C-alpha cells in the first residue's frame, strides 16, 4: 500500500470550520491520506455570472493547515478587486507581488490559481500571461514557490451537442463570449516562455488528454507538473490511447502528483459516497486491472507499476514541497482580528469561524 499525499483538497461547503475539521479527521483516514494540501479559492464566478470575493478562503486554508500540522500544507489564492478588469495595471501588479510576499512570510506553501477557469478568465478579462502578473510570477519563480493552476475545462464543454448533462446543468458550456480551450493553453505557454523555471502544476492534467504532444511539451519545462484531480474525465479519455499515455507516465513519472479535489462533505446519508467518489476512482484506475464505473462511465483500471505509483502518491509532492513552512501565528491572529471588524462578509459562518480561530490560536500560543 502506497502512502497518500493528497495535494489538492478544498473547503467549499458552508459549515463552521470546527465542523469541517471534525469531518476531515474522519475522511483522511478513510482515504488513507497522510498528508494534505488545502487549496484556497477566494474569487469565483457564480452560476449567474457574478464575480465575487470570499474573504474567508485564505484564512480558512491557513487555519486548516494549523489544525492538521505537521502533516498539512496551505496554498493561498490571489485576492482580486471586484472591478479587476477596470483596475490600473501597475496598481494590480504591485498588489499581486505584495500578496505573494505576504503569503510566503505567513506560512503558506504555494499559490492556487483559478484564474484560468473559463468563467473566471471571461470575467477578469486579463490573460494568464498578462504583464500584471509578471512581478508575481517572477517572485514565485525566484523563491521556488509552487502554483497549482486550473486552466480550461473539458474540450466538449465548448460544444453543447457534446457536453454532458452535468456540465450543461452547471452552466459549464461555453459560447463565443468565452476564451477557447486552446487560447487558454496558449496563455499558459506565454507564462512559461517568460518564466521557464516556474514551479507550475496544472490541475486535472491541464485537460490535455486530447493532446498528448502538448502535454509532453508542457512537462518538458524544468519544474512543471500535472496533478491527477479527476475532471472531464481526463483519465478515462486517456484509455483510448493508453499505450502512448502509459509512456507519458513512465517518461514523466517524477512530474505527476496525486490530488483528488475533494472536500469536507456534509455528514448526511450520502456523506461517504460523496467524499469517497473521486479518491475511489483514482485508486481503482491506477491500482486495479478490473472494470469499474465512474459518473456513469465505464473504465478499466491500468494497474500502474507500484514504483511509479509511489512517486505519484507521495514522493513527487514531498520533493516539490518539502516540509510545511512554519506558520506565523501572530499573522494568523491579526488577520482574524482584522477580518472580524469587517461587516458584510460573504461566508455564512465567517464571524463564528474567526472567533474560533482567535480562541484556538490564542490559547495555544
C-alpha positions as CSV (number, residue, x, y, z in Angstrom):
1,X,0.0,0.0,0.0
2,X,1.5,3.4,-1.1
3,X,1.2,6.3,1.3
4,X,-1.1,9.1,0.1
5,X,-0.2,12.8,-0.1
6,X,-3.3,14.5,-1.4
7,X,-2.0,17.7,-2.9
8,X,-5.5,19.1,-3.9
9,X,-8.1,19.4,-1.1
10,X,-10.7,22.2,-0.7
11,X,-13.1,23.5,1.9
12,X,-16.0,24.9,0.0
13,X,-19.3,23.8,1.7
14,X,-20.8,26.3,4.1
15,X,-20.3,24.9,7.5
16,X,-18.4,26.1,10.6
17,X,-14.7,25.5,10.3
18,X,-14.8,23.5,13.6
19,X,-17.2,21.0,11.9
20,X,-15.1,20.9,8.7
21,X,-12.1,19.9,10.8
22,X,-14.0,17.2,12.5
23,X,-15.2,15.8,9.2
24,X,-11.7,15.9,7.6
25,X,-10.5,14.0,10.6
26,X,-12.9,11.2,9.6
27,X,-12.3,11.5,5.9
28,X,-8.5,11.5,5.8
29,X,-8.1,8.0,7.4
30,X,-10.7,6.6,5.2
31,X,-8.9,7.8,2.1
32,X,-5.5,6.8,3.5
33,X,-4.4,10.4,3.3
34,X,-1.3,11.0,5.5
35,X,-0.5,14.5,4.1
36,X,-2.8,17.1,2.5
37,X,-2.6,20.5,0.8
38,X,-5.5,22.8,1.3
39,X,-6.3,25.0,-1.8
40,X,-7.9,28.4,-1.5
41,X,-10.4,29.9,-3.9
42,X,-11.0,33.5,-2.8
43,X,-12.5,34.7,-6.0
44,X,-15.0,32.8,-8.2
45,X,-17.9,33.4,-10.6
46,X,-21.4,32.4,-9.6
47,X,-23.8,30.5,-11.9
48,X,-25.4,33.8,-12.7
49,X,-22.1,35.3,-13.9
50,X,-21.3,37.3,-10.7
51,X,-17.6,37.8,-10.0
52,X,-17.4,37.5,-6.2
53,X,-14.9,37.5,-3.3
54,X,-14.9,35.3,-0.3
55,X,-12.8,37.0,2.4
56,X,-12.6,33.7,4.4
57,X,-11.0,31.3,1.9
58,X,-7.3,32.2,2.5
59,X,-7.5,32.4,6.3
60,X,-9.5,29.2,6.5
61,X,-6.9,27.3,4.5
62,X,-4.1,28.6,6.8
63,X,-6.1,27.6,9.8
64,X,-6.8,24.1,8.4
65,X,-3.0,23.8,7.9
66,X,-2.6,24.9,11.5
67,X,-5.2,22.4,12.7
68,X,-3.6,19.4,10.9
69,X,0.1,20.3,11.4
70,X,2.6,18.9,11.0
71,X,1.2,17.0,8.0
72,X,-0.7,19.8,6.3
73,X,0.1,22.5,3.7
74,X,-1.8,25.5,2.5
75,X,-2.0,27.3,-0.8
76,X,-3.3,30.9,-0.9
77,X,-5.2,32.5,-3.7
78,X,-4.8,36.0,-5.1
79,X,-7.5,38.3,-3.8
80,X,-8.7,40.4,-6.8
81,X,-10.7,43.6,-6.6
82,X,-14.3,43.1,-7.8
83,X,-13.6,45.6,-10.6
84,X,-10.4,43.9,-11.6
85,X,-11.0,44.4,-15.3
86,X,-11.1,48.2,-14.8
87,X,-8.2,48.4,-12.3
88,X,-4.9,50.1,-13.2
89,X,-2.4,47.5,-14.4
90,X,0.5,48.9,-12.4
91,X,-1.5,49.0,-9.2
92,X,-2.6,45.4,-9.8
93,X,0.9,44.3,-10.5
94,X,2.2,45.8,-7.2
95,X,-0.8,44.3,-5.3
96,X,-0.2,40.8,-6.6
97,X,3.5,41.0,-5.7
98,X,2.6,42.3,-2.2
99,X,0.2,39.4,-1.7
100,X,2.7,36.7,-2.8
101,X,5.3,38.1,-0.5
102,X,2.8,38.4,2.4
103,X,1.6,34.8,2.0
104,X,5.1,33.4,1.8
105,X,6.0,35.0,5.1
106,X,2.7,34.0,6.7
107,X,3.4,30.3,6.2
108,X,1.5,29.4,3.0
109,X,3.3,26.8,1.0
110,X,2.2,27.8,-2.5
111,X,-0.4,29.6,-4.6
112,X,-3.7,28.2,-6.1
113,X,-4.9,29.9,-9.2
114,X,-8.5,29.5,-10.6
115,X,-7.9,32.5,-13.0
116,X,-7.7,30.1,-16.0
117,X,-11.2,28.7,-15.3
118,X,-13.3,29.8,-18.4
119,X,-15.8,31.8,-16.4
120,X,-13.1,33.4,-14.3
121,X,-11.0,34.3,-17.3
122,X,-14.0,35.8,-19.1
123,X,-15.0,37.9,-16.0
124,X,-11.5,39.1,-15.3
125,X,-10.7,40.0,-19.0
126,X,-7.0,39.6,-18.4
127,X,-4.8,36.8,-20.0
128,X,-3.0,34.5,-17.6
129,X,0.3,35.8,-19.2
130,X,-0.7,39.4,-18.8
131,X,2.1,41.6,-17.6
132,X,0.1,42.5,-14.4
133,X,1.2,39.0,-13.2
134,X,4.9,39.3,-14.2
135,X,6.2,40.5,-10.9
136,X,4.1,37.9,-9.1
137,X,5.4,35.0,-11.3
138,X,8.9,36.3,-11.1
139,X,8.8,36.3,-7.3
140,X,7.4,32.8,-7.2
141,X,10.0,31.5,-9.7
142,X,12.9,33.2,-7.8
143,X,11.7,31.8,-4.5
144,X,10.7,28.3,-5.7
145,X,7.1,28.7,-4.6
146,X,4.8,26.4,-6.5
147,X,1.5,27.2,-8.2
148,X,-1.4,24.8,-8.8
149,X,-3.5,26.3,-11.6
150,X,-6.8,25.3,-13.1
151,X,-6.7,26.0,-16.9
152,X,-9.7,25.5,-19.3
153,X,-12.1,22.6,-18.9
154,X,-13.0,19.5,-20.9
155,X,-12.9,20.1,-24.7
156,X,-16.6,19.0,-25.1
157,X,-17.8,21.9,-22.9
158,X,-17.3,24.3,-25.8
159,X,-19.9,22.3,-27.8
160,X,-23.3,21.9,-26.3
161,X,-24.0,19.0,-28.6
162,X,-21.2,17.1,-26.9
163,X,-21.2,18.4,-23.4
164,X,-22.6,16.0,-20.8
165,X,-25.8,16.7,-18.8
166,X,-23.9,17.7,-15.6
167,X,-21.8,20.4,-17.5
168,X,-25.0,21.8,-19.1
169,X,-26.9,21.9,-15.8
170,X,-23.9,23.5,-14.0
171,X,-23.6,26.2,-16.7
172,X,-20.2,24.9,-17.9
173,X,-20.9,25.2,-21.6
174,X,-19.1,28.0,-23.3
175,X,-20.1,30.1,-26.3
176,X,-18.1,32.5,-28.3
177,X,-18.0,35.0,-25.5
178,X,-15.6,32.8,-23.6
179,X,-11.9,32.2,-24.5
180,X,-11.4,28.9,-26.2
181,X,-9.6,26.0,-24.6
182,X,-6.7,26.4,-26.9
183,X,-6.5,30.1,-26.3
184,X,-6.2,29.4,-22.5
185,X,-3.5,26.9,-23.1
186,X,-1.7,29.4,-25.3
187,X,-1.7,31.8,-22.3
188,X,0.0,29.1,-20.2
189,X,2.6,28.8,-22.9
190,X,3.0,32.6,-22.6
191,X,3.7,32.3,-18.9
192,X,6.3,29.5,-19.4
193,X,8.1,31.4,-22.1
194,X,8.6,34.3,-19.7
195,X,9.2,32.2,-16.6
196,X,10.6,28.8,-17.8
197,X,11.7,27.7,-14.3
198,X,8.3,28.4,-12.6
199,X,7.0,25.5,-10.5
200,X,3.7,25.3,-12.3
201,X,1.3,22.4,-11.8
202,X,-1.8,22.2,-14.0
203,X,-4.7,20.5,-12.2
204,X,-6.7,17.9,-14.0
205,X,-3.8,17.1,-16.3
206,X,-4.4,20.6,-17.8
207,X,-7.4,19.0,-19.6
208,X,-4.8,17.8,-22.1
209,X,-6.0,14.2,-22.5
210,X,-6.9,15.4,-26.0
211,X,-3.4,16.4,-27.0
212,X,-0.6,14.2,-25.8
213,X,2.1,16.1,-27.6
214,X,1.1,19.4,-26.0
215,X,1.1,17.6,-22.6
216,X,4.6,16.4,-23.3
217,X,5.7,19.9,-24.3
218,X,4.4,21.3,-21.1
219,X,6.1,18.7,-19.0
220,X,9.4,19.3,-20.8
221,X,9.8,22.6,-18.8
222,X,12.1,22.1,-15.8
223,X,9.7,22.5,-13.0
224,X,6.2,21.8,-14.5
225,X,3.8,19.0,-13.4
226,X,0.3,17.7,-13.7
227,X,-2.0,16.7,-10.8
228,X,-4.4,13.8,-11.1
229,X,-7.5,15.5,-9.9
230,X,-10.5,14.0,-11.8
231,X,-12.1,16.3,-14.3
232,X,-13.8,15.6,-17.5
233,X,-12.9,12.7,-17.2
234,X,-9.3,13.1,-18.4
235,X,-8.0,9.7,-17.2
236,X,-10.9,7.8,-18.9
237,X,-10.2,9.8,-22.1
238,X,-6.5,8.6,-22.0
239,X,-7.6,4.9,-22.2
240,X,-8.5,5.4,-25.9
241,X,-4.7,5.8,-26.5
242,X,-3.3,4.2,-23.3
243,X,-0.2,2.7,-24.9
244,X,1.0,6.3,-25.6
245,X,-0.2,7.8,-22.3
246,X,1.5,5.0,-20.4
247,X,4.7,6.2,-22.0
248,X,4.0,9.7,-20.7
249,X,3.5,8.3,-17.1
250,X,6.7,6.4,-17.4
251,X,8.8,9.2,-19.0
252,X,7.5,11.9,-16.7
253,X,6.9,9.8,-13.6
254,X,8.6,12.4,-11.4
255,X,6.2,15.2,-12.6
256,X,2.7,13.7,-11.8
257,X,1.2,14.5,-8.4
258,X,-1.7,12.8,-6.7
259,X,-4.7,15.1,-6.0
260,X,-8.3,14.1,-5.5
261,X,-10.1,17.5,-5.4
262,X,-12.5,16.5,-2.6
263,X,-13.9,18.5,0.4
264,X,-15.3,18.1,3.9
265,X,-18.7,16.9,2.7
266,X,-21.8,17.4,4.9
267,X,-22.4,14.3,7.1
268,X,-25.8,13.3,5.6
269,X,-26.8,9.9,4.3
270,X,-24.7,10.4,1.2
271,X,-21.5,11.6,3.0
272,X,-19.4,8.5,2.5
273,X,-20.4,8.1,-1.2
274,X,-19.7,11.8,-1.9
275,X,-16.3,12.2,-0.4
276,X,-15.0,8.8,-1.5
277,X,-16.1,9.2,-5.1
278,X,-13.0,10.9,-6.5
279,X,-10.4,9.1,-4.4
280,X,-12.0,5.8,-5.0
281,X,-12.0,6.4,-8.8
282,X,-8.3,7.3,-8.7
283,X,-7.4,4.2,-6.7
284,X,-9.4,1.9,-9.0
285,X,-7.9,3.5,-12.1
286,X,-4.3,3.3,-11.0
287,X,-4.3,0.1,-8.8
288,X,-6.6,-2.4,-10.5
289,X,-6.9,-4.2,-13.8
290,X,-10.7,-4.6,-13.5
291,X,-13.7,-2.8,-15.0
292,X,-15.4,0.0,-12.9
293,X,-17.9,2.8,-13.3
294,X,-17.3,6.5,-12.5
295,X,-20.1,9.0,-13.0
296,X,-21.9,6.6,-15.4
297,X,-18.8,6.0,-17.5
298,X,-17.2,2.5,-17.6
299,X,-13.5,2.3,-17.5
300,X,-10.8,-0.4,-17.0
301,X,-8.0,0.1,-14.4
302,X,-4.5,0.3,-15.7
303,X,-2.7,-1.4,-12.8
304,X,0.2,1.1,-12.7
305,X,3.7,0.0,-11.8
306,X,3.9,0.3,-8.0
307,X,7.2,2.2,-8.1
308,X,5.7,4.8,-10.3
309,X,2.6,4.9,-8.1
310,X,4.8,5.6,-5.0
311,X,6.1,8.6,-6.8
312,X,2.7,9.9,-7.8
313,X,1.0,9.2,-4.5
314,X,3.8,10.5,-2.2
315,X,7.3,11.1,-3.3
316,X,6.7,13.8,-6.0
317,X,4.7,16.1,-3.7
318,X,7.3,15.7,-0.9
319,X,10.1,16.5,-3.3
320,X,8.2,19.5,-4.7
321,X,7.0,21.0,-1.4
322,X,9.5,19.7,1.2
323,X,8.4,20.2,4.8
324,X,5.5,22.5,5.5
325,X,6.5,26.1,6.1
326,X,6.3,27.5,9.7
327,X,3.0,29.3,10.2
328,X,3.3,32.9,11.6
329,X,0.7,32.6,14.3
330,X,0.8,36.3,15.0
331,X,-0.2,36.9,11.4
332,X,-3.0,34.4,11.6
333,X,-4.3,36.0,14.8
334,X,-4.0,39.6,13.5
335,X,-5.7,38.6,10.2
336,X,-8.6,37.0,12.0
337,X,-9.0,40.1,14.2
338,X,-8.9,42.4,11.2
339,X,-11.4,40.4,9.3
340,X,-13.8,40.2,12.3
341,X,-14.1,44.0,12.1
342,X,-15.4,43.9,8.5
343,X,-19.1,43.9,8.0
344,X,-21.0,42.1,5.2
345,X,-18.6,39.2,4.7
346,X,-19.9,36.7,2.1
347,X,-19.2,33.4,4.0
348,X,-22.1,32.3,6.1
349,X,-20.1,31.3,9.2
350,X,-17.4,34.0,8.9
351,X,-17.6,35.6,12.3
352,X,-18.1,32.3,14.0
353,X,-15.0,30.9,12.4
354,X,-12.9,34.0,13.1
355,X,-13.8,33.8,16.8
356,X,-12.9,30.1,16.8
357,X,-9.6,30.8,15.1
358,X,-8.7,33.6,17.6
359,X,-9.7,31.4,20.6
360,X,-7.8,28.4,19.3
361,X,-4.6,30.0,18.2
362,X,-4.6,32.5,21.1
363,X,-5.0,29.7,23.7
364,X,-2.2,27.7,22.2
365,X,0.4,30.5,22.0
